[in-house]
């Protein structure tokens, strides 16, 4: 959905009142989220190369975390439903901390939970928000072209990749 359900609903309703914000308890937002919950895994699959890449990183002992602005519960349902949870030592949702990306607190917390120095981490994501979080945390930002939500590469990305195998190579580089 890109910038989250509230933004999606706001964009959909812009023709009604472009100045209106969508509060968290908005009935339209609640209805959308209920529907989203019911179809969460209908067509969701890992991108090509992700399963093999995650397995290679696990075999190499690379600690991994998920840092998403998606709320924790639906994020976990997707990860569990796809059998991906086992690859990650830390999973943080957009409602885990008081702030969300691009604030660097989520990245710092993920590193803390993994018991690794933040300075040794890579932030891998498909949006300018992910790269901005990397910048704010002082870690390299790896922009993935296959996410599709934000097709323009952020100018300040340290790396741009087109396949998950490239992410694996960056993570394993000395």
N, C-alpha and C positions, 0 to 999 in steps of 0.2 A: 504494500500500500504506500510505500514511500515514507512520508513524514507522519504516518500513524492515522488511526481511525478518525480522530477529531478533525485533523486537517482534511482528510478525504470527505467527511460529511460537510465540513465548512465549504470546501470547493464545490461540492454538489449543490449546496444551497446558496452559493454566491449570487445566482440570478434573482433570488428572492430579496436578499438584503446583504450586499457585499461587506457592510461594516459590522455585521453581527458576528460575535464570537460564539463558539459552541461550548457551553459549560459541560463539565464531566457528567452531570446528571441529566443532560438533555434527553428527552424521550426518543428523538430520532437517532441519536447516537446509541442509546441503549438498545433500540430495535436493530440497528445495524450490527452492533457487537453480538447480539443474540444470534442473528443470522450467520454472521462470520463464524461463530463458535460451532454452529451446526454443519458447516461445510469446510472446516479448517483443513482437513486432510483429503478432501475429495480429489484434488488434482495436484497436490503438493508432492514433489519428489526432489531428492538431492540433485544438484547440478552435476553434469558429467565430470567424472574424475574425483569427485569429493569423497566418496566412500573409500576408494583405494588410497587417496591421499591422506585421509585421516588415519587409516590403518598404518600407513608408512610412518606418519608422525608419531603414532602411539608406539610402534616398534622401536623407534629411535629415542623414545623417552621424552619427547617434547611436551611440556605441559600446555594444555589448551583451555581457553575460556571462551564463553559466549558473552558478549556485552551488547544487548539489544535494547532499543527504546520501546519495543513491543512489551506489553505487560507480561509479567513472569508466568502466570498460569497458562495463557495460550501459547507462549513460547515453549514451555515445557511439554504441552500437549503435542506440538509439532515435533519437537525433538524426540519425545518418547514414541510417538506414532511412526516415526521414520527409523527408529532404532539408533539414533545418534547420541543419545544422552551419555552413553558409556565412554565416549571419547573425551568428555570435558570434565575437568576437575573443579571448575567454577562456572556457574551460570547466573548472570544478573539480568533482570528485566528492567524495563523503564520505571517500574514502581518499586524497585528494590531499595533505592536510595532516594533522598529528597531531590536530587538533581538528575538530569538525563544528559546524554551526549548532545551537544559537543563539550559539555563540562567534563573535565578529566577525572572527576571523582570515581566514576564507574571503572575506568581503566586501572586506576590506582587500587581500588578495592579488589578487582579481579587478580591483580598481581599479588596483593597481600594474601588472598585466599589460596593462591597457588604456591605461596611462599617462594616467590621469585622476585628479583629486583625489577622494578618498572623499567629501568633503563635498558634492560635486555629484552624487552618485549617488542613485538610488531603488532600494529593495529591493521587488520585486514577488513575491508568493507567495500560496499558498492555505492557510497554516497559522499557528498561533500561534508555532511555531518560527521561521518566516520573519520574522514581525513582531518577535519577541524578538531575532533577529539584527540587524534594522534598528535597534532601540533600542540594543543593545549597541555597534553601530558608529556611532551618532549620525547616522543618515540616515533620511529619511522611509520609512515602511513602507506599502506599498500592498497591501491584502488583496483577493484575487480570490475571488468567491463561487462560481465555476464549477468549482473543483478537486474539490469533493465529498468530500474526505477529512475535512475539519474544517469542518462547515457553520456553526459559530458564529463570528461575526466577533470577532476579538480586540478587547478594549475599547481597547487602546492603539494601534490602527492609525491612521495619519494620514489614510488615504483608504480607502474601500471601493468597489470597482468591480464591475459586473455584466457588462460587455462589454470585450473587448480594445481596442476603439476608445477607451475611457476611459483605458486605460494609455497608449496612443499620445498622447492629448491631454495627459496629465500630463507625459510625457517631453518633449514639444515646447513646453510652456509656458515663457514667459520667466522 
